[in-house]
Amino acid sequence: MKKSLIRIHWPNNISTEANEGDDWFINAKKANVVIPTGCLSGSCGACEIDVNGNTVRPCISNIKSSNQELLNIEFTSDPYWE
């Protein structure tokens, strides 16, 4: 059985497709999006993105389908990092 692709809509209005378990950073690069990084171990939260309203740390998690047809990505904003 072939896995269905997950459609991802990035903040720059570009959409990409990925398989469940794919790397967030690699998929973001396909969309010409740079996800900020810090520690790359999940401790600092610099890479946090919002996926359909849920905060995800892409450095320690992979793309998941969440049973929705489209994953909308937004960058989280933190007044201390701006």
N, C-alpha and C positions, 0 to 999 in steps of 0.2 A: 504494500500500500504506500503510495507516494504521499509525502508530507506536503501540506499546503503551505504556501509562502505567507509570511506575516508582513503586512504593509505598514511602513513606518513613515509618518509625516513629521519632518524636522522643522525647527523654528525659522529656517530660511526659505520655507515653502517648497522644499524639494522632498519628494517621496522616494523611498527605497524599499526593497523587499529583502527579507531575511528568513532564514530557517530558525526554528526554536533551537536555542543553545548557541547561536552565533554570538560573536563578540560585539559589544556595543561600540567600542572605539573603531574597529574596522568598518562597521556599517556607517558610522558617522563620517568617516573619511570619504566613503563613496558619495556622500551627500555634500562634500566640502564643508563639513561642520567640524569644529574643533571642540571637544569636550575638555574643559579645564581639568588639570590633574594636580595632585599634591603628593600624598604619601603612597598612593597606589596599593594600599593595604586595607582600606576601608575605615581608617581611623579619623582622618581629618575632615571628610565630607566635601572637599573641594570639587569633586567630580559629580556631585549629586545632580540628577535630572528628574523632572516630573514626567512620569509615563501615565497618561490618562488620569492625572491627579494624584498618583501615588509616587512618593519619592523613592528613587532607586540609586544605588551607588554602583555605577557600571564597572568599577575596578574589581568588584567582588561578586558580580552577578552577570549572567548572560541574558540574552533576549528570550522572553517568554511570551506566549500568545495571549494569555489572560482571557481567552474565549471571546475576544472582540476582533472585529474585522480590521480595525485600524488602530495603531498605537500613535497617539499624538504626543510629541515630545516638546517640553518647555524647559528652559533652564531655570533652576531655582535662583532666587535672589536673596542675598544676605547682606544687610546694610554694613556689616563689619568687613566684608570682602570687597565691597564696591569702592 
